[in-house]
Amino acid sequence: RLPPVTGVQTCALPIYDFVAQEGGTFAIGENTMTVYVKDTETIDQEFVDSLAGMDVTVTFISQDGSVWQVKGTELTTDSGAESYDMRYTLQPGSEEICQKIGTDSCYVLTFRESGQVNSEVLIRLGNHLSLQRATLLQDGEEMKHVQTSIIDTDGYAHFYLGSVDKTTTYFIAVNLPAPKGEPVQEEA
């Protein structure tokens, strides 16, 4: 049996059920929860929906190292999903892919399942890339710039996503040069 709840009382009971059924551990702080997912590949939609509107941030960490954060204040209960598989695969990009993107260092990112949940995905690129720019790109007829973030001191790039698509290939470019803009016009 799990110990009594402290901290985020209103959403802790669903996490007790989740951990009891699926395995893993969790930690509760003031307005935060970290869930270490052990024996499951998906997060139940009812649990995620139960967080909607709450002043809580929940971090999910799967066995494969995938990390997602959801903030209750940014969630709605109309996601339409039955469950979320928040895992992803990250592999170094080939020299050819990096050249196509226009950088010396890049990664190929794929998500295991499609999903629509406002969340922050943390991609571990390594401490050696701390404080450098990471640009998330979406493959297609033309490469689409999604967003750029600074890699934190623990080596994670943080991207804020409303949805992901398992059929889409994403790329992360490290220190991608900024696109050339219009020349600056001097005032008359």
Backbone bond lengths (Angstrom), bond angles and torsions (degrees), N, CA, C in turn:
res aa  C-N    CA-C-N  psi(-1)  N-CA   C-N-CA  omega(-1)  CA-C   N-CA-C  phi
1 R - - - 1.463 - - 1.525 108.56 -
2 L 1.320 116.14 141.41 1.459 121.28 -177.93 1.523 110.99 -80.53
3 P 1.324 118.43 151.30 1.470 121.76 -178.67 1.523 111.33 -69.72
4 P 1.350 117.51 165.02 1.464 120.84 178.38 1.530 111.58 -60.56
5 V 1.312 115.12 155.75 1.456 122.55 -176.01 1.518 110.87 -83.84
6 T 1.328 115.93 140.44 1.459 121.38 168.82 1.516 107.17 -130.68
7 G 1.306 118.34 161.99 1.464 120.64 177.96 1.506 112.68 82.91
8 V 1.307 118.06 -114.63 1.456 123.27 -172.32 1.528 109.02 -83.04
9 Q 1.322 116.93 78.66 1.461 123.42 -173.23 1.534 113.37 -59.09
10 T 1.319 117.48 -43.67 1.460 120.08 -169.47 1.511 114.61 -68.37
11 C 1.321 119.74 -26.06 1.467 119.52 179.62 1.513 112.29 -113.65
12 A 1.304 118.44 6.05 1.459 120.22 -178.07 1.519 112.31 -75.61
13 L 1.327 118.90 -34.05 1.457 119.91 -177.99 1.523 112.41 -61.84
14 P 1.345 120.57 -45.40 1.465 118.54 176.03 1.531 112.21 -60.29
15 I 1.325 118.28 -32.88 1.459 119.23 179.11 1.527 110.35 -71.32
16 Y 1.326 117.58 -34.39 1.461 119.58 173.64 1.521 110.00 -57.23
17 D 1.335 116.01 -48.70 1.465 120.28 179.45 1.519 110.82 -60.45
18 F 1.323 116.80 -44.94 1.461 121.87 -178.81 1.528 110.80 -60.30
19 V 1.323 116.52 -48.96 1.466 120.92 -178.42 1.526 110.28 -66.96
20 A 1.333 117.48 -40.11 1.460 120.43 179.99 1.520 111.51 -63.05
21 Q 1.338 117.77 -39.66 1.460 121.42 -178.32 1.518 112.84 -80.13
22 E 1.323 117.88 -39.84 1.455 121.41 -169.72 1.524 114.24 -104.67
23 G 1.295 118.45 -10.80 1.459 120.69 -178.94 1.516 110.97 86.55
24 G 1.297 116.20 163.28 1.453 121.22 179.83 1.507 110.62 115.52
25 T 1.311 115.75 -169.59 1.460 121.71 179.70 1.516 108.19 -139.89
26 F 1.317 115.48 169.26 1.452 119.20 174.95 1.522 109.82 -151.63
27 A 1.324 114.65 160.50 1.460 121.67 177.07 1.520 107.49 -132.53
28 I 1.327 116.47 142.50 1.456 121.09 -178.45 1.520 109.26 -119.53
29 G 1.331 115.82 132.70 1.456 122.32 173.27 1.518 107.83 -124.78
30 E 1.300 116.99 -171.12 1.461 120.15 178.54 1.524 108.81 -71.68
31 N 1.322 116.74 111.85 1.466 125.07 -179.74 1.523 113.61 62.92
32 T 1.329 117.89 19.86 1.467 120.74 177.22 1.519 110.13 -138.52
33 M 1.314 115.33 152.36 1.454 122.87 172.71 1.512 107.90 -141.84
34 T 1.316 116.72 141.85 1.450 121.70 172.08 1.522 106.91 -120.74
35 V 1.335 115.94 125.06 1.460 121.34 -178.51 1.521 108.26 -114.32
36 Y 1.321 115.69 119.99 1.459 121.77 176.49 1.524 106.59 -96.95
37 V 1.323 116.82 102.96 1.452 122.38 -174.80 1.523 108.84 -79.54
38 K 1.334 116.25 128.72 1.456 120.04 -173.68 1.529 112.95 -110.64
39 D 1.320 117.76 -58.64 1.464 120.73 -168.51 1.522 114.70 -108.61
40 T 1.305 118.97 14.43 1.457 120.20 -178.10 1.516 109.68 -132.34
41 E 1.312 115.67 158.75 1.456 120.33 177.46 1.519 111.70 -105.57
42 T 1.317 116.55 -12.71 1.464 119.42 -176.44 1.523 110.88 -127.39
43 I 1.324 114.30 156.49 1.463 122.16 174.47 1.525 106.34 -107.55
44 D 1.309 116.82 127.50 1.463 121.90 -176.72 1.525 111.19 -62.53
45 Q 1.324 116.54 133.95 1.463 122.60 -179.23 1.524 111.31 -59.86
46 E 1.323 117.70 -36.85 1.469 120.01 -179.97 1.527 110.89 -60.94
47 F 1.327 116.74 -38.98 1.462 119.13 178.85 1.521 110.53 -65.87
48 V 1.334 117.37 -47.08 1.463 120.26 -179.37 1.527 109.47 -62.53
49 D 1.334 117.30 -44.53 1.467 120.46 179.16 1.529 112.12 -62.24
50 S 1.341 117.48 -30.87 1.472 120.18 -179.47 1.528 112.01 -66.65
51 L 1.329 116.81 -16.44 1.462 121.13 179.87 1.528 112.56 -85.00
52 A 1.346 117.57 -15.75 1.463 121.95 -174.45 1.525 111.31 -55.64
53 G 1.325 114.69 128.29 1.458 121.58 177.54 1.519 114.54 84.05
54 M 1.315 118.62 -9.32 1.467 120.66 -179.21 1.519 110.94 -84.53
55 D 1.313 115.72 149.40 1.457 122.04 177.29 1.525 108.44 -85.50
56 V 1.337 115.67 71.88 1.455 121.25 -177.65 1.527 108.92 -146.88
57 T 1.320 115.80 144.91 1.457 122.16 173.37 1.522 107.26 -116.66
58 V 1.354 115.93 124.69 1.457 121.23 179.99 1.525 108.36 -114.25
59 T 1.319 115.78 127.55 1.465 122.73 176.91 1.519 108.18 -106.32
60 F 1.340 116.22 124.24 1.458 122.29 176.49 1.523 108.32 -103.55
61 I 1.323 116.48 129.67 1.462 121.51 177.16 1.523 107.00 -125.31
62 S 1.331 116.60 117.93 1.466 120.70 -178.66 1.527 110.13 -91.92
63 Q 1.328 115.46 168.58 1.460 120.16 -178.56 1.520 112.17 -61.94
64 D 1.342 117.28 -28.86 1.467 118.92 -179.23 1.525 112.50 -82.99
65 G 1.350 117.17 1.63 1.453 121.03 176.61 1.518 114.69 94.42
66 S 1.334 117.87 -0.44 1.458 120.45 176.52 1.522 109.22 -65.69
67 V 1.333 116.60 135.36 1.467 121.42 -178.22 1.523 108.95 -128.22
68 W 1.341 116.03 127.24 1.466 122.83 176.57 1.515 108.24 -131.50
69 Q 1.328 115.82 145.22 1.464 121.00 173.58 1.514 108.75 -123.99
70 V 1.321 116.08 135.00 1.460 120.62 173.77 1.519 108.41 -121.96
71 K 1.312 115.36 140.93 1.464 121.60 177.36 1.519 107.20 -110.46
72 G 1.312 115.37 123.20 1.464 120.46 -177.65 1.510 113.26 -56.12
73 T 1.319 116.85 -35.53 1.471 120.04 -178.32 1.525 112.36 -68.22
74 E 1.339 118.07 -15.65 1.466 121.54 -178.96 1.525 112.78 -106.13
75 L 1.339 117.70 4.25 1.463 121.51 -178.05 1.523 111.41 -99.06
76 T 1.332 114.82 151.82 1.462 121.73 169.37 1.521 106.91 -122.15
77 T 1.320 117.18 165.16 1.464 120.40 -177.73 1.522 111.98 -96.54
78 D 1.319 118.39 13.59 1.463 120.18 -177.76 1.524 112.42 -109.61
79 S 1.322 117.32 39.74 1.461 121.05 -177.43 1.522 112.42 -69.64
80 G 1.329 117.70 -28.50 1.456 121.07 179.60 1.520 113.82 80.63
81 A 1.303 118.33 -5.02 1.466 121.19 -179.21 1.528 109.88 -88.74
82 E 1.330 116.06 150.20 1.459 120.08 173.50 1.520 110.65 -86.56
83 S 1.327 115.52 -31.20 1.457 121.10 177.77 1.517 108.19 -158.41
84 Y 1.313 115.28 166.66 1.458 121.54 -179.76 1.515 109.49 -120.42
85 D 1.318 115.89 127.97 1.453 121.20 170.53 1.521 104.34 -105.45
86 M 1.295 116.29 101.09 1.463 121.43 -170.88 1.518 113.06 -94.42
87 R 1.317 117.39 16.32 1.461 119.82 -178.69 1.528 110.78 -84.31
88 Y 1.305 114.74 155.22 1.456 120.86 177.82 1.529 109.13 -142.44
89 T 1.328 114.50 164.62 1.461 121.36 177.34 1.518 107.98 -120.63
90 L 1.308 116.56 133.72 1.458 122.58 179.33 1.516 108.55 -124.78
91 Q 1.341 116.17 127.98 1.459 121.06 178.18 1.519 109.06 -134.67
92 P 1.328 117.03 149.45 1.470 118.79 176.38 1.528 110.10 -61.45
93 G 1.334 115.60 140.14 1.458 120.37 177.02 1.516 110.79 -78.26
94 S 1.320 115.62 149.76 1.461 119.85 177.71 1.527 109.52 -70.33
95 E 1.307 115.74 164.24 1.468 120.62 177.78 1.528 110.35 -58.83
96 E 1.330 116.01 -38.24 1.465 121.30 179.50 1.534 111.57 -63.03
97 I 1.332 116.75 -43.84 1.474 120.33 179.06 1.523 110.18 -65.30
98 C 1.330 117.32 -45.34 1.469 120.49 -179.86 1.528 110.91 -60.48
99 Q 1.331 117.16 -40.29 1.471 120.20 177.98 1.523 110.97 -64.67
100 K 1.344 117.10 -41.48 1.469 121.54 178.40 1.529 110.69 -59.61
101 I 1.343 115.63 -40.74 1.465 121.00 -179.81 1.525 110.75 -73.79
102 G 1.329 117.07 -33.63 1.461 120.85 179.83 1.512 114.27 102.26
103 T 1.349 116.59 31.09 1.454 120.75 179.73 1.533 109.65 -142.26
104 D 1.323 116.47 163.61 1.462 121.02 178.58 1.524 112.78 -85.61
105 S 1.338 117.27 -21.46 1.457 121.50 -175.11 1.525 109.59 -133.17
106 C 1.347 116.39 123.55 1.466 119.22 179.27 1.529 110.18 -150.27
107 Y 1.322 114.86 166.30 1.459 122.78 -179.16 1.524 108.82 -135.47
108 V 1.332 115.71 153.41 1.459 122.60 175.16 1.526 106.56 -104.87
109 L 1.336 116.39 127.68 1.462 122.91 -176.11 1.520 109.06 -121.18
110 T 1.334 116.62 126.94 1.463 121.06 174.12 1.523 108.60 -130.37
111 F 1.319 115.06 145.67 1.458 121.32 178.54 1.527 108.62 -102.52
112 R 1.333 116.47 143.77 1.472 120.92 -176.71 1.522 111.93 -69.00
113 E 1.326 117.10 -34.47 1.462 121.87 -179.04 1.518 109.63 -139.42
114 S 1.318 116.15 157.45 1.460 121.09 172.90 1.519 107.96 -80.13
115 G 1.309 116.28 152.58 1.456 119.38 178.62 1.507 111.66 -166.03
116 Q 1.328 115.01 151.28 1.452 121.47 175.47 1.516 107.84 -122.34
117 V 1.313 114.73 96.66 1.458 120.87 177.06 1.526 106.46 -149.56
118 N 1.307 116.27 125.33 1.462 119.33 177.85 1.521 107.85 -65.89
119 S 1.314 115.52 114.07 1.460 118.56 -176.87 1.518 110.51 -154.78
120 E 1.293 113.20 169.85 1.464 121.86 176.49 1.520 106.61 -110.04
121 V 1.304 116.25 123.28 1.459 120.07 176.61 1.523 107.05 -102.85
122 L 1.330 115.64 131.48 1.460 121.87 -179.89 1.522 107.72 -107.34
123 I 1.316 116.41 119.08 1.452 122.17 -177.59 1.527 108.22 -108.14
124 R 1.331 116.01 118.57 1.470 119.66 -178.94 1.526 109.71 -80.58
125 L 1.316 115.13 113.29 1.459 121.77 178.80 1.526 112.00 -104.30
126 G 1.320 117.16 -18.34 1.464 121.15 177.56 1.514 112.92 115.74
127 N 1.338 115.00 145.59 1.471 121.74 -178.96 1.520 112.54 -60.61
128 H 1.315 117.18 -28.95 1.470 120.18 -178.24 1.533 111.62 -64.87
129 L 1.337 117.74 -13.74 1.465 121.19 178.66 1.535 112.72 -105.10
130 S 1.330 117.30 9.98 1.472 121.62 -179.24 1.522 111.79 -50.81
131 L 1.324 114.89 138.60 1.460 125.20 174.85 1.534 113.44 66.39
132 Q 1.318 116.82 17.82 1.457 120.95 173.37 1.530 108.73 -102.23
133 R 1.316 116.52 165.28 1.466 121.06 -178.86 1.526 111.02 -83.52
134 A 1.330 116.27 136.49 1.463 122.63 173.33 1.527 106.92 -121.51
135 T 1.324 116.43 122.90 1.462 121.59 -178.74 1.518 108.65 -111.88
136 L 1.339 116.00 124.28 1.457 122.21 177.43 1.522 108.33 -89.05
137 L 1.332 115.59 126.31 1.458 122.41 -179.19 1.521 108.86 -122.72
138 Q 1.317 115.86 149.97 1.456 121.56 178.75 1.523 108.53 -114.57
139 D 1.341 116.65 126.88 1.456 121.60 -178.55 1.527 110.00 -72.24
140 G 1.290 115.85 150.30 1.459 122.61 177.83 1.514 108.39 176.14
141 E 1.344 116.48 -163.03 1.465 118.96 177.09 1.522 109.77 -54.83
142 E 1.313 115.12 -42.02 1.463 121.57 171.60 1.518 107.18 -124.07
143 M 1.318 115.75 144.25 1.462 120.97 178.79 1.525 108.60 -66.87
144 K 1.341 116.68 124.95 1.462 121.01 -177.64 1.534 109.90 -104.50
145 H 1.332 115.65 126.75 1.466 121.95 176.46 1.523 107.99 -76.22
146 V 1.339 117.43 122.64 1.465 121.33 179.56 1.527 109.59 -93.55
147 Q 1.340 116.84 -56.57 1.463 120.68 176.67 1.522 110.28 -171.43
148 T 1.314 114.97 163.80 1.459 122.07 179.22 1.521 108.45 -124.17
149 S 1.325 115.78 140.45 1.466 120.18 176.00 1.530 108.49 -138.31
150 I 1.311 114.65 166.93 1.465 121.10 175.48 1.527 107.44 -95.56
151 I 1.304 117.12 131.20 1.462 122.21 179.48 1.528 107.99 -69.16
152 D 1.343 116.21 127.14 1.464 119.50 -175.93 1.529 111.29 -73.30
153 T 1.334 116.20 175.28 1.464 120.84 -174.81 1.527 113.03 -69.86
154 D 1.350 117.48 -13.37 1.463 121.00 174.54 1.527 111.69 -90.82
155 G 1.337 117.18 -1.07 1.457 121.23 177.07 1.514 115.28 91.80
156 Y 1.350 117.80 14.88 1.469 121.79 -179.53 1.527 111.21 -102.03
157 A 1.335 115.46 136.91 1.466 121.65 168.44 1.521 106.43 -95.80
158 H 1.328 117.26 132.56 1.463 122.59 -177.51 1.527 108.83 -106.38
159 F 1.336 115.95 122.32 1.462 120.60 177.52 1.525 108.80 -123.66
160 Y 1.335 116.64 135.00 1.456 123.11 -179.09 1.522 107.74 -100.65
161 L 1.346 116.10 113.11 1.450 120.89 -172.14 1.526 111.55 -122.59
162 G 1.326 115.75 140.14 1.461 121.60 174.23 1.514 111.04 -88.18
163 S 1.327 116.19 -26.21 1.464 120.70 179.32 1.520 109.42 -160.79
164 V 1.331 115.06 162.84 1.452 122.21 172.85 1.524 107.37 -136.99
165 D 1.332 116.03 156.21 1.457 121.76 -177.71 1.527 108.65 -127.19
166 K 1.331 116.17 122.60 1.474 119.71 -177.77 1.523 112.47 -69.43
167 T 1.332 118.22 -18.12 1.464 120.41 -179.90 1.522 112.24 -90.26
168 T 1.319 117.20 -2.57 1.462 122.12 -179.09 1.518 109.94 -102.82
169 T 1.315 115.39 138.99 1.463 120.29 173.07 1.518 108.09 -94.96
170 Y 1.309 115.51 132.93 1.457 122.47 177.57 1.526 107.86 -112.37
171 F 1.305 115.92 154.51 1.450 121.87 176.46 1.514 108.70 -127.60
172 I 1.316 115.89 148.08 1.461 121.16 171.22 1.520 106.40 -117.68
173 A 1.318 115.62 118.67 1.460 121.75 178.96 1.523 108.24 -102.74
174 V 1.320 116.30 130.28 1.457 121.41 178.51 1.522 107.89 -93.65
175 N 1.330 114.89 126.20 1.470 123.07 178.65 1.529 112.91 55.28
176 L 1.324 115.16 44.71 1.463 120.85 175.76 1.522 108.42 -64.54
177 P 1.333 117.66 128.33 1.468 118.75 178.89 1.533 110.53 -60.56
178 A 1.314 116.28 143.13 1.467 121.08 178.08 1.523 109.20 -66.01
179 P 1.348 116.76 143.41 1.459 118.10 178.88 1.525 110.98 -63.93
180 K 1.295 114.34 146.29 1.470 119.01 179.33 1.522 108.21 -72.99
181 G 1.316 115.95 126.94 1.461 121.11 -179.46 1.506 111.54 -99.92
182 E 1.291 113.57 -172.68 1.475 119.90 176.27 1.514 108.66 -66.28
183 P 1.332 117.42 145.88 1.454 119.38 177.33 1.545 110.29 -64.34
184 V 1.308 115.52 148.26 1.457 120.88 -179.92 1.527 108.55 -71.14
185 Q 1.324 116.10 128.19 1.465 121.67 179.91 1.528 108.03 -92.23
186 E 1.312 116.38 125.48 1.454 119.42 177.64 1.515 109.50 -74.54
187 E 1.341 115.31 145.23 1.464 119.34 177.99 1.507 109.84 -71.92
188 A 1.326 115.51 145.58 1.482 120.85 -178.98 1.493 111.39 -76.86
